[in-house]
């Protein structure tokens, strides 16, 4: 299915993203590592090329900057052609409250708003790939979520009237895990809505959780927590290879109908049920309008 086709993996220079990118390249895909740091990503691209013989390149993408998202999308399609697979892997668990230059809380923008925008910008390309493939799932969007979405708080959708100001929070009210859970609940709801909107187009949109994986995401946590949890991370958490199994399956499998269930949520190739807030179509509609307002603002 993937031979010669273009696959984009965000946050692919380390952890789960690196494994996903490597395994997609092993299947013959042309892979783009969409990352912030050229210094960290270029050696990974070189390593993947050496290991697999596939085309693999770094392209700069900073999800904390919406202008970067727009530039990445336009230049990617111009230079590389249509995208067949988009894997939203990059994530942030910020230790402190901060706003991006676009005026959004950082965790929310990186985990929710910017991935939503990237999908919208690449949608014509994904639809073209789906049409050329001529079969359901010829193009795919795979979103890595988290079970922490069940702890999220989407109340801003009803308590904050100005859509462009939602999920901004404040330094006094900021909580690392709550902010992360909220961003993932919003991302889940938007993913399900995207799947509904693309039903019948050949673009398959799915959500998965890799489980508790020992990755560099923990570097964003408070120092005391990193120190306290270090031994447990190595003893109890999954490897990146294990965490990558389901997203790779969703991105590449052509002979298992279960991998082509648009709008489904998976863990270890088994469907899960997301939280009621994430499954709410009313929340999804409000979130969609929120993202439109926040991306039109800049």
N, C-alpha and C positions, 0 to 999 in steps of 0.2 A: 504493500500500500504506500510506503513512504519513499521508495526509491526515487531520488532526484527531486523530491518535493521539499518545499521550504517550511521549516519549523522554527518557531521563535520561542525561546525559554527565557523568562525574566529571572534575574537573580541567579544566573547559571554559573557563576564563577566558584561556587562553593556548595557544600552540603547536598541536599536533595536535588537542587537545580543542576548541579554539575553532573550528578548521576543520570538524571533525566536526559540532559543534553548528550551525554556520552552514549547512552543506550539508543537514543533516536538516531544518532550518527551511525551506530553499528547496524542499524536497519536500513542504511543507505540514504537517509535524509540529508538535505543541506541545512545546516543548523546555524542559527544566529544566537549568540550569547548576548542578551540585552541587559547590560550591567552599568553601574556608575563608574567603576574604576578600570581604566584601561590597563594600569599597572598590574592589577590582580587578574583581570580576565584574559589578557593576551596570552600569558603562559598556558592557561587552561585551553584556549582555542588551539594552540600549537600542540599540546598534549593530545587532544582529541583527534586532530588531523593525523598525528603520528600513529596513534592506536588504531584508528579505523580506516584511514585513507579517504574519509569523506570530506566534503567541503564544510568548513566550520570557521566562523569569523565573529569577532567582537564588534558590537555597535553600541555606542554610548546611549544610555537611557537612565535618566534620573527621575524617579517617580515623585520626588518631592518638588518637582518643577514641571508645571503643566506645559510650558513652552518646550521643554525637552521632549515630552511625550509627543507633542505635535510634530516636532522636527524629526524625531525618530521614525514615526509612522510614514510621513511623506517621503523621506529619503530612502527608507527600506523598500517600499513598493517601487519607487523610481529606479533603484539600483539593482534590486534582486528579484523583482517580479511578484506574483501573487503568493500570499501566505496560505498554506494548507492546514497548519497546526499552530495554535497560539496557546502556550502554557503559562498561566499566571502563577508563578512560584514565589517571586520576591515578596518579602514581608518586613514589617518593622514592629518591634515592641519597645517603645520609647520609655526611658526611665524617668523623664521629666516632661512637663508640658512645654510645648513650643508651637509656634505658627510657622508655616511655610511662607515663602515670599508671595504665594497666591492667596494667603489669608486663611488657610485651613489648618486645623490641628494636624500635626505631622503624621501620627499613626493612622488617622482616618484618611488622609490624602494618599499616603503610600499604599495602604491596604485595600482601600475601597474606591475612592474617587478616581485616582489615576488609572487603575486597571479597567474601570468602567469606560473611561475616556479612550484608552488605547483600543479596546474592543470596538468602540463605535468608529474610530478612525480607520481601523483595518477591516471593517465590515464589508465594504465593497470588494476588497481583495479576497476575503474569505468566501463571499458569495460567488465570485468568479471561479475560485478553485472548486467549489462545490458543483457548480454548473459544468465545469470541464470534466470533473470526475464522474458525473452522471449517476451517482448512487448515494443513498443516505449515509451520512458520515464521511463523505469525501473531503469535507473540511471540518475541523474540530476546534473547540475552545475548551480547555481543561483548566479549571480553577481550583487551586489548593486552599481549602478552608480550614476550619479548626472546630473541634468540639467545644471550645471555649465560647463559640457563638451563643451557646445556651445561657451564658452569663451576661450577654450584651443588653444594652438599654437603648431602645429606639424611641424613647418618649419625646425626643426633640422634634419628631415628625408632627406631633400635635401641640407641643408647648412652645415651640419657636416659630412664630408666624413668618419671619423672613427666611425663605428657603436657603438663600445664599449664606446665611449665618449658622445653619444647623451643624451640630456636632463639633462646634468650636471649643466648647468647654472653657475652663479657666484654670489657672495655676492652683488655686485653693482646692478645687474639686477634683483635681486630676488623680487618677489611680491607674498604674501601669496595666494591670490585668483587666480592669473594667474597660479601659479605653480599647485595649486589644480585642476583647470580647465583643464590644460594640461594633468595631470596624469589621469583624468577621461576620457578625449577624447581618449587618448591612450588605456586605459582599455576597453572602448566601442568598439573601432576598433578591438582589439584583441579578444574580446568576440564574435563579429560577425564572425570573421575569424575562431575561434575555432568551432563555430556552423557549419560553412560550411564544415570544415574538418571532423566533426563527424556525418554529415548527413547520416542517414541510419544505424547507429551503435546501436541505442537504447539509446544512451546518449543524453539527451536533454539539450542544453545550452541556457540560457535566461538571459536577462539583465533587470533590473528594477531600478526605482528611487523611494525612499520612500517619496520624497517631503522634505519640510523644517521641520525637526524634532528637537525638543529640546533635544539634546543628549550631551554627554561629548566631542564630536568633537570640540566644541567651546573652549575647554580649551587650544587648540593649537593656538588660535588667539591671536593677541596682547592684552595686558592688558587693554589698553584704549578702545578697541573695545568691549571686554567682559563686561566692566563696563557700557559702553554706551548702549549696546544692551540687557542687562539683563532683564529690564522690558518687552521689546518687545518679547523676546524669550518666556516668560511665557504666554503672551497675544495672540501672533499671530502664534506660531509654533505648529506643530502637536505633539501628544503624540507618544511615542515609540510604543505603541500598534497599533496605526493607521498606523505608518510607516511600521510595520512588516506584515501587512495583505497581501500585494501582494507577498513579498518573501516567506511567508509560503505557500500561495496558489500555487506558482510556484514550490515549493519544494515537495509538498505533494498531490496535487489534482490529482486524477486518473480518474475522470468522466467528466471533462470539457475539450474538445479538445483545447480550447483557451490557456490553460496552457501548452500545449505540442507543441507549435509552436516554434521550434528551431530557434534561431537567431532573435527572436522578442524582442522588447523593450517596457516595460510596466510601467504604472503609474495607480494606483488604478484599476488594472486588465483590463486596456484599453491600446491598443497599441499606442505608440508614434512613431514619426520619429526622429531619432538622427540627429545630424549635418552632413553636407555633408562630412566634414573631417573624421568623425567617420565611415561613411558608405562607404568610399572609399576603394575599394579592393587593389588599388595600395598602399595607406598608410598602410593598414593592412599587406601587404607582406613585406614592409620595416620595420614595427614595429616588425614583427615576427623575421626577420633577426637580428634586433637590440637586441631583448631579447636573442636570441641564442648567439650572440657575447658577451653580458654582463654577461651571466651566465656561459659561457665557460671560461671567463677570470679569474674566481676565483675558 
